Amino acid sequence: MVLGGPLKASNDALARRYRAILESWRPVDLDIDIAEGAARLRASLRLRLPDAVQAASALAINAAGLVTHDRDFSRVRSLQVIS
């Protein structure tokens, strides 16, 4: 989760700013299309399941980017990763 970095660093101010941004985002339902997209990403890029689901979800809604501290997403070239 994106809050992991600031919380691990004990940066409460940054965690609060991240949380304020997170509250404006909308959840994405996991449907069969996203599940299949995640399976394809896992197979082609060797992503872990949670990472593949997050990437497939972002791609499914044409997200402008994915905010994360996880470097595994750099392999998903069709998705802008914001860290």
Secondary structure by P-SEA (a helix, b strand, c coil): ccaaaaaaacaaaaaaaaaaaaaabbbbcccaaaaaaaaaaaaaccccaaaaaaaaaaaaacccccccccccccccccccccc
